[in-house]
């Protein structure tokens, strides 16, 4: 039974989400929430992220909300210190708030950014420490998620490591359901 799930996906700017008020975030969070609740109800105990902008921070927000209903914890394991150094003030504030609410926080490298090997180590660590992963990505346009996916697929070839996907088809289905159930639409 999987108890630890790594969650990752697109960064907000890869989705062209430039504002915290972008309505698409609601649909993405809804999809993430459904999968995370299913994971919890099947024995899941921990969610791991590196705290990147976009999917990972939204995941942390969701898990923090779910703590009121479920016994679930989340960890933020960034690849290095100060990963939020160049982020907008709003994003930095959100990141810092979620770090303080996290059940566990520790950068992999106790230094600022040095090189791409820190990201590679982050991907390997998240995969090694989890039983499965959830990834919001399109196979034709994987963006920066491709590096995590390549590592997860290699690991999955050798180990029992399920990779679960959320795609644009899933998000479109949620949007359609939302529109069908909204009488004012």
NORHU-V601145 format. One record per residue. N is the residue number from 0. D_CENTER is the distance of its C-alpha to the mean C-alpha in Angstrom with 1 decimal. Layout:
# NORHU-V601145
((N & D_CENTER) (N & D_CENTER))
This chain:
# NORHU-V601145
((0 & 20.5) (1 & 16.9) (2 & 16.1) (3 & 13.0) (4 & 9.8) (5 & 7.2) (6 & 3.8) (7 & 3.4) (8 & 5.7) (9 & 8.3) (10 & 9.2) (11 & 11.1) (12 & 14.4) (13 & 13.8) (14 & 13.7) (15 & 16.7) (16 & 15.4) (17 & 17.6) (18 & 18.0) (19 & 16.2) (20 & 18.7) (21 & 17.7) (22 & 18.1) (23 & 15.6) (24 & 12.8) (25 & 14.5) (26 & 14.4) (27 & 10.7) (28 & 10.1) (29 & 12.9) (30 & 11.6) (31 & 8.4) (32 & 10.9) (33 & 13.3) (34 & 11.5) (35 & 10.4) (36 & 14.0) (37 & 15.4) (38 & 13.8) (39 & 15.3) (40 & 18.5) (41 & 18.9) (42 & 18.9) (43 & 15.3) (44 & 15.4) (45 & 12.4) (46 & 8.6) (47 & 7.9) (48 & 5.7) (49 & 7.9) (50 & 7.6) (51 & 7.7) (52 & 8.9) (53 & 7.6) (54 & 4.4) (55 & 3.0) (56 & 6.4) (57 & 6.8) (58 & 5.0) (59 & 7.4) (60 & 10.0) (61 & 10.0) (62 & 10.4) (63 & 13.0) (64 & 14.8) (65 & 14.8) (66 & 16.5) (67 & 19.6) (68 & 19.9) (69 & 18.4) (70 & 18.6) (71 & 15.0) (72 & 13.7) (73 & 10.7) (74 & 10.9) (75 & 10.0) (76 & 11.6) (77 & 12.2) (78 & 14.4) (79 & 17.2) (80 & 18.7) (81 & 18.5) (82 & 15.6) (83 & 15.9) (84 & 19.5) (85 & 19.7) (86 & 17.4) (87 & 19.1) (88 & 20.5) (89 & 18.4) (90 & 15.1) (91 & 16.6) (92 & 17.8) (93 & 14.5) (94 & 12.9) (95 & 16.2) (96 & 16.2) (97 & 12.9) (98 & 14.1) (99 & 17.3) (100 & 15.9) (101 & 13.8) (102 & 15.6) (103 & 15.4) (104 & 14.9) (105 & 16.5) (106 & 16.3) (107 & 17.1) (108 & 20.0) (109 & 22.0) (110 & 22.9) (111 & 21.8) (112 & 20.7) (113 & 23.3) (114 & 22.2) (115 & 19.8) (116 & 20.3) (117 & 18.0) (118 & 15.0) (119 & 16.5) (120 & 16.9) (121 & 13.3) (122 & 12.3) (123 & 15.3) (124 & 14.7) (125 & 11.2) (126 & 12.9) (127 & 16.1) (128 & 14.9) (129 & 13.1) (130 & 14.9) (131 & 12.6) (132 & 9.3) (133 & 7.5) (134 & 7.1) (135 & 7.8) (136 & 10.8) (137 & 14.6) (138 & 16.7) (139 & 19.3) (140 & 17.2) (141 & 14.4) (142 & 14.5) (143 & 13.0) (144 & 10.6) (145 & 14.0) (146 & 14.5) (147 & 11.6) (148 & 12.9) (149 & 16.5) (150 & 16.0) (151 & 14.3) (152 & 17.2) (153 & 19.8) (154 & 18.7) (155 & 18.7) (156 & 22.2) (157 & 23.5) (158 & 21.6) (159 & 20.6) (160 & 16.9) (161 & 15.6) (162 & 13.1) (163 & 12.0) (164 & 11.4) (165 & 11.0) (166 & 13.6) (167 & 15.7) (168 & 18.2) (169 & 16.0) (170 & 15.4) (171 & 19.1) (172 & 20.1) (173 & 18.4) (174 & 20.2) (175 & 23.4) (176 & 23.3) (177 & 22.8) (178 & 25.7) (179 & 27.9) (180 & 27.5) (181 & 28.1) (182 & 31.8) (183 & 31.9) (184 & 30.2))
